[in-house]
Amino acid sequence: MNFDDIKSAWNNDNESGNVVVPSSVDQLKTLQLPVEKLRKAMQMEFFVQLFSLVLIAFTPKIFPLDPVMVVPFYAVYLVVIAISVQYYYKFNTFYKSLGTNTLSSKDNLYALYYEARLNIEMYKAYTYTLLPFALIIGVMYMVSHKSSEMTSLLAKAADHRGIALGLAAAFVLLVLLITALTEIWIKQSYGKYLKQIGQVLEQFKENS
């Protein structure tokens, strides 16, 4: 990328009086690194999630289900795929926006920053939306293996309030754990790069 050309574009945009021009090309170079790392993190995320979705399709073969549960399993799986397609469409749109023209103007950079924040919230919503479907699939496996300890425990919970409350508490803790892990993953994968971009934007404001 030619940073002199980018600096010139920022100068041209500044004629409108609404754009803060970076004080040095070094600031633009500082921005380029986190943007590139953000793209790489998103690319890795896409392939990992795509592989996971494909792997789930073979779950009944790897971990046998009761034949009666196979059709309901794939019905749930198709709903997950439908939700994932919508998410990946928006994910891909944002990924493509992180092209070489990202730093060509202040407006582009601010758009990147806020779109990245929006994408993170969308990622959280996608993750939490899949939780009920994961629970349904888990129940299918428990029903398929009626002799399992978990199935026996669920049967006892129907007659004992204490056991039922214990299971409910365990489920809440599991959801909280998944939420915490999601937050940590996002912070490590995206948050630190987004923070760097935000810091440079603050420098632009200070130099205005």
Sequence and secondary structure as in RCSB ss.txt:
>XXXX:A:sequence
MNFDDIKSAWNNDNESGNVVVPSSVDQLKTLQLPVEKLRKAMQMEFFVQLFSLVLIAFTPKIFPLDPVMVVPFYA
VYLVVIAISVQYYYKFNTFYKSLGTNTLSSKDNLYALYYEARLNIEMYKAYTYTLLPFALIIGVMYMVSHKSSEM
TSLLAKAADHRGIALGLAAAFVLLVLLITALTEIWIKQSYGKYLKQIGQVLEQFKENS
>XXXX:A:secstr
  HHHHHHHHHHHGGGS     S HHHHHHHHHHHHHHHHHHHHHHHHHHHHHHHHHTHHHHTT  HHHHHHHHH
HHHHHHHHHHHHHHHHHHHHHHSSTTTTSSHHHHHHHHHHHHHHHHHHHHHHHHHHHHHHHHHHHHHHH TTSHH
HHHHHHHTT HHHHHHHHHHHHHHHHHHHHHHHHHHIIIIIHHHHHHHHHHHHHHHT 
